[in-house]
Each structure stands twice: as C-alpha cells, then as structure tokens.
Amino acid sequence: MGVSYMVRGQTRHECQAALERLCRLLNAVPTNPPSDIIGPGWVARARGDAPSTTGENPQD
C-alpha cells in the first residue's frame, strides 16, 4: 500500500515546488495536485513506499 505524504503551502507555486521536492527526495508519486479547496492555503499529496526502519530501533 505504501505511505501517503502531504505538503501545504501558502501559494500554489510554493505547494507545487514542495511536492516536486518531496517526490524527488523520497521517490514518491504525486496523487493529488495542489488544491485550495480544503482550508487555508494549498495542499498536495503524494504516495510512496514505506521508509525502511531497519536498524533504527532494535526493539521493533
């Protein structure tokens, strides 16, 4: 299934730039382009693989 990520920005441009950076750094795929329908500001979403937690906490 993977993990969902959300970015929020004050402008469409700021939100789009953050979405592109997130996708590039985490190898994620955009699922919702920037939208100002929900609340103040702009919101976009992406989907990616769950980050590896190997070696982070031996108790997990």
Secondary structure, DSSP 8 states (H G I E B T S, - for coil): --EEEEEEESSHHHHHHHHHHHHHHHT-EEEEEEE-SSSSSEEEEEEE-----TTT-TT-
